[in-house]
Amino acid sequence: MDISAFVLFWAAIFTGNILLTYFLGMCSYLSISKEIESAFGLGVAVIFVLIVTSALNWLVYYYILVPFHIVYLQYIVFIIVIAAFVQFLELIIERYTPALYYSLGIFLPLITVNCAILGVGLFMIIRQYNFIQTVAFAAGSGIGWLMAILMLAGIRRKLKEKMVPVGLRGAGISLIITGIMALGFIGFSGIVQIQ
Amino acid sequence: MTKKDIFINATFKDNSIWRQILGICSALAVTNLMLNSLIMGLGVTFTLIMANMTISLIRNWTPRSVRMMVQVLIIAAYVIIVDIFLKANMPLISKQLGPYVGLIITNCILMGRAEAFASKNKVFDSFVDGVGSGLGYTIVLLGISFVRELFGFGSIFGFKVLGSWWTNWSIMVMAPSAFFLLAMLIWGVNTYYYKVKA
């Protein structure tokens, strides 16, 4: 793959948005989007964890798994790296910045099972990105995810006082809004293509 | 609860997708072709059954503080089996499913059932719950992919059913239609099955 990292970064935000095109991270996206503040906190945490764990996973994959021919263990190794890093981060934040811990801490356990994190790790292997491309792709994906959840949270706040059909309240209407956002994002797809 | 109740609960009443809104990622991503959905559904069902049984088997020896990690590792081990099986026997489908097979690990259904059911119940009950949850998931996937493949490609399981007069709706192959169809399914189920009132 010889796409420049810069192009990958923008492509991951707009043309191949991790949530609107690849449907990753839907569970926390639907459940934490009731308030803008918590959506923002979760989004920032996702960006940070995504960049660091993707970089770590890349190093682990190409410097440990491939030389030792244990590539088939990648799922277990990746999920351990993610879980260990999130746990470590939680300890550090709790120890040194309690204020940040109270606003962000509750989201950290959720991130381990956020499919966007593992998904980016698997995409980078399948598409054979190099290290710089991986970091750019992870950063773009994280920002794209933050953008999507912020948009949904904003729209849902406006929707609170509106009359929505009873059966559609909650997840149903959120999915329809997301579908409309995804339709809008198809408009970007002409700018750049990553497979 | 009898075995039948557990099964009905897991498949319909507490269906992971339309009731608990879990495991949406793969339900949306692989549903543009029915065959992929079926394989994905079988993969998830296998992982659910095996992981549920294993977690239930060791539930009395698992310390509470590390149980999440143990559950994730058990699930990951079975997902590796599914992945290797698909790569060896159905390389084409394995390629199309791409990262979504590996993502079964973070599929919330697996962790949800492990935490809510298998870590508290007997092995055989957990087996029944695994079969039911897997079936409920597969049904939804097949339902959505039926509509998407029929309108998007004019075919069912790869067989052309709509003649040459049919113009494919390219929107059905793309991402937005998956969101709309799942939303409509949840709406319909809420209205006609659970009969929710304001």
Boltz contact constraints between the chains, C-beta under 6 A:
constraints:
  - contact:
      token1: [A, 21]
      token2: [B, 175]
      max_distance: 6.0
  - contact:
      token1: [A, 23]
      token2: [B, 25]
      max_distance: 6.0
  - contact:
      token1: [A, 23]
      token2: [B, 28]
      max_distance: 6.0
  - contact:
      token1: [A, 23]
      token2: [B, 29]
      max_distance: 6.0
  - contact:
      token1: [A, 24]
      token2: [B, 25]
      max_distance: 6.0
  - contact:
      token1: [A, 26]
      token2: [B, 24]
      max_distance: 6.0
  - contact:
      token1: [A, 26]
      token2: [B, 25]
      max_distance: 6.0
  - contact:
      token1: [A, 27]
      token2: [B, 108]
      max_distance: 6.0
  - contact:
      token1: [A, 30]
      token2: [B, 21]
      max_distance: 6.0
  - contact:
      token1: [A, 75]
      token2: [B, 76]
      max_distance: 6.0
  - contact:
      token1: [A, 75]
      token2: [B, 79]
      max_distance: 6.0
  - contact:
      token1: [A, 75]
      token2: [B, 80]
      max_distance: 6.0
  - contact:
      token1: [A, 75]
      token2: [B, 102]
      max_distance: 6.0
  - contact:
      token1: [A, 75]
      token2: [B, 105]
      max_distance: 6.0
  - contact:
      token1: [A, 76]
      token2: [B, 76]
      max_distance: 6.0
  - contact:
      token1: [A, 79]
      token2: [B, 72]
      max_distance: 6.0
  - contact:
      token1: [A, 79]
      token2: [B, 76]
      max_distance: 6.0
  - contact:
      token1: [A, 79]
      token2: [B, 105]
      max_distance: 6.0
  - contact:
      token1: [A, 113]
      token2: [B, 106]
      max_distance: 6.0
  - contact:
      token1: [A, 113]
      token2: [B, 111]
      max_distance: 6.0
  - contact:
      token1: [A, 115]
      token2: [B, 25]
      max_distance: 6.0
  - contact:
      token1: [A, 115]
      token2: [B, 103]
      max_distance: 6.0
  - contact:
      token1: [A, 115]
      token2: [B, 106]
      max_distance: 6.0
  - contact:
      token1: [A, 118]
      token2: [B, 106]
      max_distance: 6.0
  - contact:
      token1: [A, 119]
      token2: [B, 99]
      max_distance: 6.0
  - contact:
      token1: [A, 119]
      token2: [B, 103]
      max_distance: 6.0
  - contact:
      token1: [A, 122]
      token2: [B, 99]
      max_distance: 6.0
  - contact:
      token1: [A, 122]
      token2: [B, 102]
      max_distance: 6.0
  - contact:
      token1: [A, 123]
      token2: [B, 99]
      max_distance: 6.0
  - contact:
      token1: [A, 126]
      token2: [B, 98]
      max_distance: 6.0
  - contact:
      token1: [A, 166]
      token2: [B, 196]
      max_distance: 6.0
  - contact:
      token1: [A, 166]
      token2: [B, 198]
      max_distance: 6.0
  - contact:
      token1: [A, 167]
      token2: [B, 187]
      max_distance: 6.0
  - contact:
      token1: [A, 167]
      token2: [B, 190]
      max_distance: 6.0
  - contact:
      token1: [A, 167]
      token2: [B, 191]
      max_distance: 6.0
  - contact:
      token1: [A, 167]
      token2: [B, 196]
      max_distance: 6.0
  - contact:
      token1: [A, 168]
      token2: [B, 187]
      max_distance: 6.0
  - contact:
      token1: [A, 171]
      token2: [B, 21]
      max_distance: 6.0
  - contact:
      token1: [A, 171]
      token2: [B, 186]
      max_distance: 6.0
  - contact:
      token1: [A, 172]
      token2: [B, 183]
      max_distance: 6.0
  - contact:
      token1: [A, 172]
      token2: [B, 186]
      max_distance: 6.0
  - contact:
      token1: [A, 172]
      token2: [B, 187]
      max_distance: 6.0
  - contact:
      token1: [A, 175]
      token2: [B, 179]
      max_distance: 6.0
  - contact:
      token1: [A, 175]
      token2: [B, 182]
      max_distance: 6.0
  - contact:
      token1: [A, 175]
      token2: [B, 183]
      max_distance: 6.0
  - contact:
      token1: [A, 176]
      token2: [B, 183]
      max_distance: 6.0
  - contact:
      token1: [A, 178]
      token2: [B, 179]
      max_distance: 6.0
  - contact:
      token1: [A, 179]
      token2: [B, 176]
      max_distance: 6.0
  - contact:
      token1: [A, 179]
      token2: [B, 179]
      max_distance: 6.0
  - contact:
      token1: [A, 179]
      token2: [B, 180]
      max_distance: 6.0
  - contact:
      token1: [A, 182]
      token2: [B, 175]
      max_distance: 6.0
  - contact:
      token1: [A, 182]
      token2: [B, 176]
      max_distance: 6.0
  - contact:
      token1: [A, 183]
      token2: [B, 176]
      max_distance: 6.0
